[in-house]
Amino acid sequence: MTEPGAEHWQARLTELAKRHKVPGASLGILFRGELTEAATGLANVDAGIEATTETLWQIGSITKVWTATVAMALVDAGELALDEPIASVFPELRLAGDDLTKSVTLRHLLSHTSGIDGDVFDDTGRGDDCLEKYVALLDGVAAIHPLGATMSYCNSGFPLLGLIQERLTGMRWDELMRERLFRPLGLTHTVTLPEEALRFRAAAGHFGDPPVVAPQWVLPRSMGPAGLICSTPKDVLTFVRMHLDGGVAADGSRVLSEESAALMRTEQVRLPDPYLLGDAWGLGWILNGWDGRRLFGHGGNTIGQSAFLQVLPDAELAVCLLTNGGDPDALYRDLYREIFAELAGVAMPAPIAPAEQEVPFDPAELTGVYERASVRFTVVFEDGKLVMRTLATGPQAELSEHPETESVLYPAEPGVFATHVEGRKEWVPVVFYSLNDGSRYLHHGGRATPKAG
C-alpha cells in the first residue's frame, strides 16, 4: 500500500480545521526525508488574508528548544557547563534566596526543575536591554518549589538563559538565533521580531466564535527566548531534521555535537502529570510514549495562536501544525491521530477521562488554596463534588479570554482528576501530590502550584 500523499493531507487539514472552527492552519509532514506541506483558511479573518505554506506563525514555546539548542552548542564549545552553577558565568545573578541563586544550573533551566516561578510576564520594554531588565525582576519572585524537587513548566528561566547567552557571546539573543541557527540551517521564513515578520504574510491570533482578531499580536520582547520565534512548518522541520541528523545541517555543517543532540532528548525528569504534555522532559524537548514507542517534541501557545510538534525518530517522521484560533487542540488530536496511524502504524493515546469505577479520595487532603505568581486555584468540596476555581492574576490575566473559571474535578485514578477547562472539549488532568518534605502541590497545565492555605 502507498502512503497518503499531499492532496490527501491537504483535504484532511481543510476538513478538520473547518470542523474545529480553526480560522487558519499550516501543516508540515517530514517523512523519510520528504516534506509534505499544506495550508488552509485565513491568516487574518478581519483582513481576509489567506493562509499559505509561506505564512509566518508564532511557534510559541517551541522557541525554547531553539534557545536550548544554542545553549548546548555553548556547552560543546566549553563556554557553559550543564551542572555548574550559572552564577559562575553570571556572578551578578540574584534570584529568590541564596541557595537558588548560587546553585541553579543549566540542567535545571532546560529541564524545568529550577523552582523559579514560571509565569512572570512583566513587559520590560522593546529595547535591547529588555532581558537584563526582566532578569532583574526575578529577585523579587518567590520560588515555588525547592531546587530540583519537582518539575514545573518555567517560561521565566528562558529569558534568564537568553541573557546568559548574550553575556557569553556579546550578541543579542535575536542576532544569536540568526547566527547560530537561522543562517546555518538556511531558514528563509524564520524571525524573532515583529518588525521582521512584517516583511512576510504573518498570521494573527484569534479568540472566540465567530473568530475575532486578538487585541495584542505578540508577547513582550523579554519573552523572546521562551516563545517569540515566528516561522513556517517547513523551517521548523528543517530545524528538526538537524536534530535527527545528529546536529548536522543539510549543507554538512555542524550546528550541535552528536552527543548534545542525543542528550537533549534523554530523560532528565519524570512529570508529576504524565497525561498532558508528555511523561518526561529532556534538555529542552518534551518526551512521550505512544503505543510503546518514544517520541520527542514541543508545543506552544501565544495570544490566540497554537503550535504543535511531534517527532517519532524510529519512523523518520516529524509533524508540525501551526494554528490561529478555534479549537486547535481538537484539530491537533484528530489530525495527528490519522497521520501517525497511516504513516507509522502508531496509535495516539486517548486523553485522560474520569474513571468508570469509583476512585475514593479524602477531600480534606485536597481542598484549599494553591497559588503562584499568575494564578490562584481554590479547591472546594461542594454538594459531594470536588470543584476547582481558577483565577488568573497579574499581567497574564489581561490577555486571558477567561480570567476566572470554575470546573468540577472527577476522579480518574488515585490523586489524579479529569476536568473540563474553557475552550477545550477534551478532558484535561489535575494532579495532587506531595514532595519529599511533605509539602502539598497541585499540578495542572504543566505547572506545579504549592498549597498556600
C-alpha positions as CSV (number, residue, x, y, z in Angstrom):
1,M,0.0,0.0,0.0
2,T,1.2,3.5,-0.8
3,E,1.1,6.2,1.9
4,P,-1.4,9.1,1.5
5,G,0.0,12.0,-0.5
6,A,-0.1,15.8,-0.3
7,E,-3.6,16.0,-1.7
8,H,-4.9,13.7,1.0
9,W,-3.4,15.7,3.8
10,Q,-4.4,19.0,2.3
11,A,-8.0,17.7,2.2
12,R,-7.9,16.4,5.8
13,L,-6.4,19.6,7.1
14,T,-9.1,21.7,5.4
15,E,-11.9,19.5,6.6
16,L,-10.7,19.2,10.2
17,A,-9.9,22.9,10.5
18,K,-13.5,23.7,9.5
19,R,-14.9,21.1,11.9
20,H,-13.0,22.6,14.8
21,K,-13.5,26.2,13.7
22,V,-9.8,27.0,13.4
23,P,-9.6,30.1,11.2
24,G,-6.3,29.2,9.6
25,A,-3.6,26.5,9.8
26,S,-0.5,25.2,8.2
27,L,0.9,21.7,8.3
28,G,4.2,20.1,7.5
29,I,5.0,16.4,7.5
30,L,8.6,15.2,7.2
31,F,8.6,11.5,6.4
32,R,11.7,9.6,5.4
33,G,13.4,12.8,4.3
34,E,10.5,14.0,2.2
35,L,8.5,17.1,3.1
36,T,4.7,17.5,2.5
37,E,3.1,20.9,3.1
38,A,-0.5,22.1,3.3
39,A,-2.3,25.3,4.4
40,T,-5.9,26.2,4.8
41,G,-8.2,29.1,5.9
42,L,-7.3,32.7,6.8
43,A,-4.2,34.0,8.4
44,N,-6.2,37.1,9.4
45,V,-10.0,37.0,9.4
46,D,-10.6,40.7,9.6
47,A,-8.2,41.5,6.8
48,G,-9.2,38.5,4.7
49,I,-5.6,37.3,4.3
50,E,-5.3,33.8,3.1
51,A,-3.1,31.3,4.9
52,T,-0.4,29.7,2.7
53,T,2.5,27.4,3.3
54,E,4.8,30.6,3.4
55,T,2.7,32.3,6.0
56,L,4.6,33.0,9.3
57,W,3.0,31.8,12.5
58,Q,4.1,32.2,16.1
59,I,5.5,28.9,17.2
60,G,5.3,29.9,20.9
61,S,7.2,27.7,23.3
62,I,8.7,25.6,20.6
63,T,11.1,28.5,20.7
64,K,12.5,27.1,23.9
65,V,14.0,24.1,22.1
66,W,15.8,26.6,19.7
67,T,17.2,28.5,22.7
68,A,18.2,25.2,24.4
69,T,20.0,24.1,21.2
70,V,22.2,27.2,21.2
71,A,22.8,26.7,24.9
72,M,24.0,23.1,24.2
73,A,26.2,24.4,21.4
74,L,27.8,26.7,24.0
75,V,28.3,23.6,26.2
76,D,30.0,22.0,23.2
77,A,32.3,25.0,22.9
78,G,33.2,24.8,26.6
79,E,31.6,28.2,27.4
80,L,28.8,26.7,29.5
81,A,28.6,23.6,31.7
82,L,25.4,21.6,32.4
83,D,26.0,21.1,36.1
84,E,28.0,24.1,37.2
85,P,26.0,26.9,38.8
86,I,25.1,29.5,36.2
87,A,26.3,32.1,38.8
88,S,29.9,31.1,37.8
89,V,29.4,32.8,34.4
90,F,26.8,35.3,35.7
91,P,28.0,36.4,39.1
92,E,25.6,39.3,39.4
93,L,22.6,36.9,39.3
94,R,20.0,37.5,42.1
95,L,17.1,35.1,42.5
96,A,14.8,34.3,45.4
97,G,17.2,33.1,48.1
98,D,20.9,32.5,48.2
99,D,20.6,28.7,47.7
100,L,18.7,29.1,44.4
101,T,21.0,31.9,43.2
102,K,24.2,30.0,44.0
103,S,23.1,26.6,43.0
104,V,20.8,26.7,39.9
105,T,22.4,25.1,36.8
106,L,21.8,25.0,33.1
107,R,20.4,21.5,33.5
108,H,17.8,22.9,35.9
109,L,16.7,25.5,33.5
110,L,16.5,23.2,30.5
111,S,14.5,20.5,32.4
112,H,12.2,22.9,34.1
113,T,13.3,21.9,37.6
114,S,14.7,25.2,38.9
115,G,11.7,26.2,41.1
116,I,11.7,29.7,39.6
117,D,8.0,30.8,39.2
118,G,7.5,30.2,35.5
119,D,4.8,32.6,34.5
120,V,6.2,36.1,35.1
121,F,5.1,38.1,32.0
122,D,6.1,41.6,33.0
123,D,6.8,43.8,30.0
124,T,10.3,45.3,30.3
125,G,10.1,47.2,27.0
126,R,11.3,46.9,23.4
127,G,14.9,47.9,24.0
128,D,18.0,45.7,23.6
129,D,18.2,45.7,27.4
130,C,14.8,44.0,27.9
131,L,16.3,40.7,29.1
132,E,18.5,42.4,31.6
133,K,15.6,44.3,33.0
134,Y,13.5,41.2,33.1
135,V,16.0,39.1,34.9
136,A,16.4,41.9,37.5
137,L,12.7,41.3,38.4
138,L,13.3,37.6,39.3
139,D,15.0,38.6,42.6
140,G,11.5,39.5,43.8
141,V,9.7,36.4,42.5
142,A,9.3,33.7,45.1
143,A,10.4,30.2,44.3
144,I,7.5,27.8,44.0
145,H,9.5,24.6,45.0
146,P,12.9,23.6,46.2
147,L,15.6,23.4,43.6
148,G,15.3,20.1,41.7
149,A,12.4,18.8,43.9
150,T,9.8,18.6,41.1
151,M,9.1,19.7,37.5
152,S,7.2,22.9,36.8
153,Y,7.0,24.4,33.4
154,C,9.1,27.6,33.6
155,N,8.9,30.3,31.0
156,S,10.9,32.6,33.2
157,G,14.0,30.5,33.1
158,F,14.4,31.1,29.4
159,P,14.8,34.9,29.4
160,L,17.4,34.2,32.1
161,L,19.1,31.7,29.8
162,G,18.9,34.2,26.9
163,L,20.7,36.9,29.0
164,I,23.4,34.4,29.9
165,Q,23.9,33.6,26.2
166,E,24.1,37.3,25.4
167,R,26.8,37.8,28.1
168,L,28.8,34.9,26.8
169,T,28.6,35.7,23.1
170,G,28.3,39.5,23.0
171,M,25.3,39.2,20.8
172,R,21.7,40.0,21.4
173,W,19.5,36.9,21.6
174,D,17.8,37.7,18.3
175,E,21.1,38.0,16.5
176,L,22.4,34.9,18.2
177,M,19.4,32.9,16.8
178,R,20.1,34.2,13.3
179,E,23.9,33.5,13.5
180,R,23.8,30.1,15.2
181,L,20.6,28.6,13.7
182,F,18.6,30.5,11.1
183,R,21.6,31.2,8.7
184,P,23.4,27.8,9.1
185,L,20.2,25.9,8.6
186,G,19.2,28.0,5.5
187,L,15.9,29.2,7.1
188,T,14.3,31.8,4.9
189,H,11.0,32.3,6.8
190,T,12.0,32.4,10.5
191,V,12.3,35.6,12.5
192,T,12.2,36.8,16.1
193,L,11.0,40.4,15.9
194,P,7.6,41.8,14.8
195,E,9.3,44.3,12.5
196,E,10.9,41.3,10.7
197,A,7.6,39.5,10.5
198,L,6.1,42.5,8.7
199,R,8.2,41.5,5.6
200,F,6.1,38.4,5.2
201,R,2.5,37.2,5.2
202,A,2.0,36.8,9.0
203,A,-0.8,35.2,10.9
204,A,-2.8,37.0,13.6
205,G,-4.2,35.2,16.6
206,H,-8.0,34.9,17.1
207,F,-10.4,34.5,20.0
208,G,-14.0,33.4,20.2
209,D,-16.6,32.0,17.8
210,P,-17.0,33.7,15.4
211,P,-13.3,34.4,15.5
212,V,-12.1,37.9,16.3
213,V,-8.5,39.1,15.9
214,A,-6.7,39.2,19.3
215,P,-6.2,42.7,20.6
216,Q,-2.5,42.2,21.0
217,W,-0.3,40.5,18.4
218,V,2.7,39.4,20.4
219,L,4.1,38.8,23.9
220,P,6.6,41.2,25.4
221,R,10.1,41.1,23.8
222,S,11.6,39.9,27.0
223,M,9.8,36.6,26.4
224,G,11.8,36.1,23.2
225,P,13.9,33.2,24.3
226,A,10.8,31.5,25.7
227,G,8.4,32.0,22.9
228,L,8.8,34.7,20.2
229,I,10.1,32.9,17.1
230,C,7.8,33.1,14.1
231,S,8.2,30.5,11.4
232,T,6.6,28.1,9.0
233,P,6.2,24.3,9.3
234,K,8.9,23.9,6.6
235,D,11.5,25.8,8.5
236,V,10.6,24.2,11.9
237,L,11.0,20.8,10.3
238,T,14.4,21.8,8.8
239,F,15.4,22.6,12.4
240,V,14.1,19.1,13.5
241,R,16.0,17.4,10.6
242,M,19.2,18.8,12.0
243,H,18.4,17.2,15.4
244,L,17.5,13.9,13.7
245,D,20.8,14.1,11.8
246,G,22.9,14.3,15.0
247,G,23.4,18.1,14.9
248,V,24.4,18.4,11.3
249,A,22.7,20.9,8.9
250,A,21.6,19.9,5.4
251,D,24.8,21.5,3.9
252,G,27.0,19.3,6.1
253,S,28.0,22.0,8.6
254,R,27.8,21.0,12.3
255,V,25.4,23.1,14.4
256,L,25.5,20.8,17.5
257,S,27.6,17.9,18.6
258,E,26.0,14.4,18.1
259,E,26.4,13.9,21.9
260,S,24.4,17.0,22.7
261,A,21.7,16.3,20.2
262,A,21.2,12.9,21.8
263,L,21.4,14.3,25.3
264,M,18.7,16.9,24.6
265,R,16.2,14.0,24.1
266,T,17.4,11.9,27.0
267,E,15.1,11.8,30.1
268,Q,16.1,14.2,32.8
269,V,12.9,14.2,35.0
270,R,9.6,12.4,35.1
271,L,6.5,14.6,35.1
272,P,4.1,14.6,38.0
273,D,1.3,14.8,35.4
274,P,2.2,12.4,32.6
275,Y,-1.0,12.9,30.7
276,L,-1.0,16.5,29.3
277,L,2.4,17.4,27.8
278,G,4.4,14.2,28.0
279,D,5.7,11.7,30.6
280,A,9.2,13.1,30.9
281,W,11.5,16.1,30.0
282,G,14.8,16.1,28.3
283,L,17.0,19.2,27.9
284,G,14.5,21.3,26.0
285,W,12.5,18.5,24.4
286,I,9.3,17.0,25.9
287,L,9.4,13.2,25.8
288,N,6.4,10.9,25.4
289,G,5.4,7.3,24.7
290,W,2.7,6.4,22.1
291,D,1.8,2.8,21.6
292,G,5.1,1.6,23.1
293,R,7.3,3.9,21.0
294,R,9.2,7.0,22.1
295,L,8.6,10.5,20.7
296,F,10.1,13.9,21.4
297,G,8.5,17.3,20.6
298,H,7.1,20.5,22.0
299,G,4.1,22.7,21.7
300,G,3.4,26.4,22.1
301,N,0.6,28.9,22.8
302,T,0.8,32.7,22.4
303,I,-2.1,35.2,22.1
304,G,-4.6,33.3,20.0
305,Q,-2.1,31.1,18.3
306,S,-1.1,27.5,19.0
307,A,1.7,25.3,17.7
308,F,2.3,21.6,17.8
309,L,5.4,19.5,17.0
310,Q,5.9,15.7,17.4
311,V,8.8,13.6,16.2
312,L,8.9,9.8,16.0
313,P,12.6,9.1,15.3
314,D,12.3,5.3,14.6
315,A,9.9,6.0,11.8
316,E,11.8,9.1,10.5
317,L,8.5,11.0,11.0
318,A,8.1,14.6,12.2
319,V,4.9,16.7,12.1
320,C,4.4,20.4,12.7
321,L,1.0,22.1,12.9
322,L,0.6,25.9,13.3
323,T,-2.8,27.4,14.0
324,N,-4.5,30.7,14.9
325,G,-7.7,30.2,16.9
326,G,-10.8,28.0,17.3
327,D,-10.2,24.6,19.0
328,P,-6.6,23.9,17.9
329,D,-6.2,21.0,20.4
330,A,-9.0,19.1,18.9
331,L,-7.6,19.7,15.4
332,Y,-4.2,18.5,16.6
333,R,-5.5,15.3,18.1
334,D,-7.7,14.4,15.1
335,L,-5.0,15.2,12.5
336,Y,-2.0,13.7,14.3
337,R,-4.0,10.6,15.2
338,E,-4.5,10.0,11.5
339,I,-1.0,10.9,10.4
340,F,0.8,8.7,12.9
341,A,-1.5,5.8,12.3
342,E,-1.3,6.0,8.5
343,L,2.5,6.7,8.2
344,A,3.9,4.9,11.2
345,G,1.3,2.5,12.5
346,V,1.3,4.2,15.9
347,A,-1.9,4.8,17.9
348,M,-2.0,8.2,19.7
349,P,-3.0,7.6,23.4
350,A,-6.5,8.6,24.3
351,P,-6.7,11.7,26.6
352,I,-7.4,11.3,30.3
353,A,-11.1,10.8,31.3
354,P,-13.0,10.1,34.5
355,A,-12.7,6.6,35.8
356,E,-15.6,4.3,35.1
357,Q,-15.3,2.8,38.6
358,E,-15.4,4.7,41.9
359,V,-12.0,6.1,43.0
360,P,-12.1,7.1,46.7
361,F,-10.4,10.3,47.9
362,D,-10.3,12.3,51.0
363,P,-11.5,15.9,50.3
364,A,-9.7,17.2,53.4
365,E,-6.3,16.3,51.8
366,L,-7.1,18.2,48.6
367,T,-9.2,21.3,49.4
368,G,-7.5,24.6,49.9
369,V,-5.8,27.4,48.1
370,Y,-2.9,26.8,45.7
371,E,-1.1,29.8,44.4
372,R,1.9,31.1,42.3
373,A,2.7,34.3,40.5
374,S,0.0,34.3,37.8
375,V,-2.8,32.1,39.1
376,R,-4.8,31.1,42.2
377,F,-6.6,27.8,42.4
378,T,-9.2,27.4,45.1
379,V,-10.3,23.8,45.5
380,V,-13.5,23.2,47.5
381,F,-15.8,20.3,48.2
382,E,-19.5,21.2,47.4
383,D,-22.6,19.0,47.0
384,G,-20.5,15.9,47.0
385,K,-18.1,17.1,44.2
386,L,-14.6,18.5,44.2
387,V,-14.6,21.9,42.5
388,M,-11.6,24.0,41.3
389,R,-12.0,27.7,40.9
390,T,-9.2,29.3,38.8
391,L,-8.3,33.0,38.9
392,A,-5.7,34.3,36.5
393,T,-3.7,37.2,38.1
394,G,-1.0,39.6,37.1
395,P,-0.2,40.8,33.5
396,Q,-1.4,37.4,32.0
397,A,-4.9,38.0,33.3
398,E,-5.3,40.9,30.8
399,L,-4.5,38.6,27.9
400,S,-6.8,35.7,29.0
401,E,-10.1,35.0,27.3
402,H,-11.5,33.6,30.6
403,P,-9.5,35.0,33.6
404,E,-11.9,33.4,36.1
405,T,-13.3,29.9,35.6
406,E,-14.8,27.1,37.6
407,S,-14.7,23.3,36.9
408,V,-15.6,20.1,38.6
409,L,-12.8,17.6,39.2
410,Y,-13.8,13.9,38.5
411,P,-11.6,11.1,39.9
412,A,-9.5,9.3,37.2
413,E,-7.1,7.4,39.5
414,P,-5.7,8.0,43.0
415,G,-4.5,11.6,43.2
416,V,-5.5,12.3,39.5
417,F,-8.6,14.0,38.4
418,A,-10.1,14.9,35.0
419,T,-11.8,18.2,34.3
420,H,-13.0,20.4,31.5
421,V,-11.5,23.9,31.0
422,E,-12.9,26.7,29.0
423,G,-12.1,26.5,25.3
424,R,-11.2,22.7,25.3
425,K,-13.7,19.9,24.5
426,E,-11.5,17.1,25.9
427,W,-10.7,16.3,29.5
428,V,-7.5,17.6,31.0
429,P,-5.7,16.4,34.1
430,V,-5.3,17.8,37.6
431,V,-2.8,16.0,39.8
432,F,-2.5,16.4,43.6
433,Y,0.8,15.2,45.1
434,S,3.4,15.8,47.8
435,L,7.1,16.5,47.7
436,N,9.6,14.5,49.8
437,D,9.3,17.1,52.5
438,G,5.5,16.6,52.7
439,S,4.5,19.9,51.1
440,R,1.3,19.6,49.0
441,Y,1.1,20.6,45.4
442,L,-1.4,20.8,42.5
443,H,0.0,20.0,39.0
444,H,-2.1,21.5,36.2
445,G,-1.2,22.8,32.8
446,G,2.3,21.5,33.3
447,R,2.9,23.7,36.3
448,A,3.4,22.9,40.0
449,T,1.5,25.1,42.3
450,P,2.1,25.0,46.0
451,K,-0.7,24.8,48.6
452,A,-0.8,28.2,50.2
453,G,-3.7,27.7,52.7
